[in-house]
Amino acid sequence: YEGDAIVAILGIPIELRDHALRACYAALDMQKTLVKLREKWKKENRPQFEARIGINSGPMIAGNIGGKDRFDYTAIGDSVNLAARLESANKMYGTKIIISENTFKEVNDSVWVRELDYIRVKGKTKPVRIYELLGRKSEKIDPVRSSSLEYFVQGLELYRERNWVKAYDFFQRALQLVPNDGPS
């Protein structure tokens, strides 16, 4: 636990070759479960609970770190810090799960994603490409959602070409199909 956050590290201390995919599947399962729990909690007049998730893959230092007075099994390093920044970036994009380009490269055959942006995180000069994790490729995406995502992709291309008016038009088309789509 890190304040109000849970940090999960896969592939340490025992190597898991598919750690990135397992992390993505776990994140998707957690969000799906939260949807069901929120329905239950709403009926019980209980507070709704939201969770944001950031996933990154890369090298880190992990193990028992500390000294005589304070000693924890933990992980530290740029890879860990980037995952934390991605979790926080969900607020800005209105998303639930953001993965890094490093993770995307390991899982792109198995999951649905949409590219969101390039972000520059504190302490780094090179921007990082980020993606919203949408689902497993073994599960179909709703046709309306799929059309909305196509409009978003076209809007993002136009935005990067600095064609603001056309980009705005495509983002609006995406929003007409999925009105609460944060990135659009």
Long-range contacts (C-beta under 8 A, 24 or more apart in sequence): 2-84, 5-84, 5-87, 7-75, 7-80, 7-83, 7-84, 9-60, 9-62, 9-75, 9-80, 12-60, 12-62, 12-75, 13-62, 13-63, 19-57, 20-55, 20-57, 20-103, 20-106, 20-107, 21-106, 21-107, 21-110, 21-111, 23-55, 23-57, 23-103, 24-55, 24-97, 24-99, 24-103, 24-107, 24-110, 24-111, 24-133, 25-136, 27-53, 27-55, 27-97, 27-133, 28-97, 28-111, 28-133, 28-135, 28-136, 31-96, 31-97, 50-96, 51-96, 52-87, 52-88, 52-90, 52-91, 52-95, 52-96, 52-97, 53-87, 53-90, 53-96, 53-97, 53-98, 53-133, 54-82, 54-83, 54-84, 54-85, 54-86, 54-87, 54-88, 54-89, 54-90, 54-97, 54-98, 54-99, 55-83, 55-86, 55-97, 55-98, 55-99, 55-100, 55-103, 55-133, 56-80, 56-82, 56-83, 56-86, 56-99, 56-100, 56-102, 56-103, 57-100, 57-102, 57-103, 57-106, 58-82, 58-100, 58-102, 78-124, 81-121, 81-123, 82-121, 82-128, 85-119, 85-121, 85-122, 86-130, 89-119, 89-130, 93-117, 93-132, 93-182, 93-183, 94-180, 94-181, 94-182, 94-183, 95-132, 95-182, 95-183, 97-132, 97-133, 98-130, 98-131, 98-132, 98-133, 99-130, 99-131, 99-132, 99-133, 100-128, 100-129, 100-130, 100-131, 101-128, 101-129, 101-130, 101-131, 104-129, 104-131, 109-137, 110-136, 110-137, 110-138, 111-135, 111-136, 111-137, 112-136, 112-137, 112-141, 114-149, 114-152, 114-153, 114-183, 115-153, 115-156, 116-183, 132-183, 144-177, 144-178, 145-177, 145-178, 147-177, 148-173, 148-174, 148-175, 148-177, 148-178, 148-181, 148-184, 149-174, 151-177, 151-184, 152-181, 152-183, 152-184, 155-184
